[in-house]
Amino acid sequence: MKQEVIQYAKSKLDSSDSETKKFGKIIIKNIDNFNCYYCLDTGKTWRERDSIFAKLDGRGNYDIRKCNRCSNDSWIQCSHTQNHNSPLGIKIFRTNNVSLNDIIAQLKIIYKNKLLEDDPEWNLYKKDTIEKKTKETEIQVNIKDLANVVKSSLAIYAGNILELVNQVEDITINLSNTLTQENDSKEIIKRYTTKIKNEYTNNDETQEYYLLFKMNKSLKERSYLGSTFKSKKFTFQVSYLILSPKNKTAQNKCNELMNDNIENKLDSFIF
């Protein structure tokens, strides 16, 4: 069910309706909030009692049971109604009768406050990918070439942040030296600040920039015969994302990126 929810959310990202698109983004960003997408972590489901005494013992016609997907379907209690919610207000579903529509309806309720939040606004948002193919014997030269191209690309969008532009060349070269495996990947994030003049007040204001930088190194696969006495060939790929938040919602997204517990930040970031 989790994969169905993900596919649903992705299908909404290109919607022309802003609320629908926003809901898709919220689902993907928070997809790991739940371990079980059959019970939404309530740990419970309900079903009709199958005992012949179900209508005679006065305990009700329904059983509340543990979820049969993330638990063992064991009995919890009898009930006179099939309408139950968890302490957090999440609906308890019928055993083996949970549809994607049921889950989506609950997620709309669960994320209603997030849907009311302002959309992030950016002074700058740019994502780019640059790659360089090289022989093993020419890596140092070609990495320098790659670093120059990355620097030129970044200068187009962040030319007013000299510290960032000047450092990105060294970042490219130094990060490549940490890729010690034939197929390897590293990612870093840096925060920069600069002073800009407010065109309305003519006062200097601090503007923040976040650089999310990832490098992949991949070995070109060859047959055994094709690799004999030949230098290995690699592709180095640099992907970067540069952000400058304009409102509080955008700033919060950037603050989340600084969390060391988040992996693959660049690939998982949703604008």
N, C-alpha and C positions, 0 to 999 in steps of 0.2 A: 504493500500500500504506500510506503514511503516514496518509492520510485514513481508511482502514479501521481502522487501529490507534487513531486518535483516537476514532472512533465506538464502537469496542469499549470503550475506557476510559470514555467518557461514559455508556455504557449500564450501567456498574458503579457509578456514583456514587450511585445510589438503592437499591443492594442492601441488604438487611437483614443480610447477613453482613459483619461489620466488616473481615475480612481482604480480601474481594473488593472492598469499597468503597475500602479503603486502597490496594490495588493499582491501581485505576483512577486515583486521585489521583496516585500516584507516576508512572504512565505520562504523564499530561498534564503534570505539572510538569517532567518530563525529556524531553519529546517531541523537543526539538531536540538531544538528545545524539547522534543519528544523522542523517547526511545521506541515507543510502540505506537504506530499510527492506526492500529485497529481499536485501541481503547483510549488513545491520547493520554496514556499513563495514569488513567483512573485505576487500572488494574482490575476492572470489573466489567462484566456483561450481565444480561438477564435473559431468561428463557422461560417458557411455560413448564410447569411442573409435570413430570411424567408419571408420578405415583398415582395409583388408583384411589388413594385416600386424599388426594390433593384438594378435592372439593368437600371433604368430610371433616377434616381436622381443624378447620377454621383458621389456618395459617396463611391462606391466600393461594392464588393460582399460579404464582410466579416464583422462580428461584433467582436470587442474586448470586452469581458465581465469579470466581476469579477468571481473568481473561485467558482464553484457551490459546492465545498466540504468544503472549509474553509470560504466562504462568501455566498452571496445571489444570484449569477448569474445575477446581474443587468448589464444593458448596460453601457459601458464606451464610446466607439466611433466606428465609421465605419472605414473600411480599404479597400485598394485596393489589399492588399497582406495578405497571411496567415503566412508569415515569420516575426516573431517578437521576440525580445529578451528583457529581463529586462535590466536596467542600469548596472547590474552586469554581463551581458552577458549570463544569463540563458535563455534557450529557452522557449517560451510560447507555451503550448501544446493545441491541439484541445479538445474541451469540450467532456467529456465522452469517450475519445479515447486515454488514456494514458496507455502505457504498462510498464511492469517492465524493458524491454530493453531500452525504452525511458529514464527512470529515471537513469538507470545505465550508459548509454552513457553520460548523463549530469554530473553525479557524477565523471566520469573519467576526464572530462574537469575541473570541479570545484576543484578537488583534485590533479591536475597534478603536482603542485609544491610539494605537500606532497609526491607524488610518487617518486620524484627526490631526496628527502632527504635521507641521509645515514640511513641504518638500525641501531637500537641500538645495541651496543656491551657491554658485561658485564664481569667484573672480577669474579662476583659471582651472580648466580640467582638460588634460591632454594625455592620451595614451598612444604609445608608438612601439614598434618592434623593428629591430635592425639585426641582420645576421651577416656573418662572414665565414666563408669556407676557407680552409687552410690545410696544408700538409703539416705533419708533425714537425718537420725540420724548419718550418717557416712560421711557427706559432707566434714567436715574439714580435716579428715584424708585422704580421697581420693583425695581431691584437692591438698594436699601436694604431694601425690604420682604422680598425674598428672603433677605438677610443676617440679618434678625431671625428669620425662620422657621427658618433653619439653626441659628442660635445657640440658639433655644428647644429644637429637636430634640436637639441635642448635649448641652444642659444636663441633659436627662433621664437620660442614660447616663454623663456625665462631670462631674457637678456638683461633684465634689470636686477637680477640676483647674481652678481659676479662670483660670489663665493660658491654658489651651487654650480654654475657653469664651469668654473675653473677646477672644481673638485671632481667633476664627473669623469674626466679623463683618467685621473688617478684611480678612481673607484673602479672603472672598467678594467684597467690593467691589474690592479691589486686583487680584485675579485676573481679574475681569470686564474691567478696563481694559486687560489685556494681550491680550484677544481682538480683534485688529484686523481679522480677515477676517470676511466675512459668515457663513461656517461655520468654526468654529474650536474648538480644544480645548486645555486645559492641565491639567497634573497636578502636584501637589507632595506631599511627605511630610515630616512633622515629628515629632520625638521629644520627649516631655515626661517629667519625673520628678516624683514627689510623695512625701511622707512619709505612711505609714499606720501605725497602731498594731496590732501583732500581738496578736490576741485571746487567744492562749495564753501568750505570754511577756511581754505588755504593753510590749514594746520597739518603738521606732520603726524602721520598715523602709522602704527605697526601693522604690517600685513604678513601673515604666515603662509609658508609653502611647505608642502610635504612631497618628498621624492621617494617613490617606491620603485626599487631597482632590482631586477632579477636577471641572472645569467644562466643559460643552459649550455652545456657542452655535450655533443653527441658524436659518437664514432660512426663513420660510414661503414655499413656492413659489407663484407666481401666474402667470396668463397675462399676456401683454403688455397687453391691454386692461384687465385687472383691476388692474394696477399703476399705471396712469396717474393722476398727481396724488394718489396715496395714499401714506401713510407705510408704510415697510417694517415687517413684523411679525417678531419674533424669539421664540424660546424659549430661555431659559437654564436649563440643568439642572445641578444640583449633586449629585454622588454622593460619599459619604464612607464610610470604613471606619475604625473605631476599635478598636484592639487593645491588650490588656494581657496579655503572656505570663506563664504560671504555671510552666511547666517548661522545661527546656533545649531540647527540640525546638521548642516554640513560640518561644522566644527566637531560635533559629537561623533560623526562618522570618522573623522580624522583621528580623534582621540582613541577610538576603538582600534584603529590600525596600529597604534603604538603598543597595544597589548601583546606581550611576548608569547602568550598562549595561543594566538591565532596563527595557523600555518597557511602557506600558500596565499598570502594576503593579496597579491596582485591579481591572481587568477580568480579569486573569490569576491573581489570588490565589485559591488553593484552601484552604478551611478545613480 
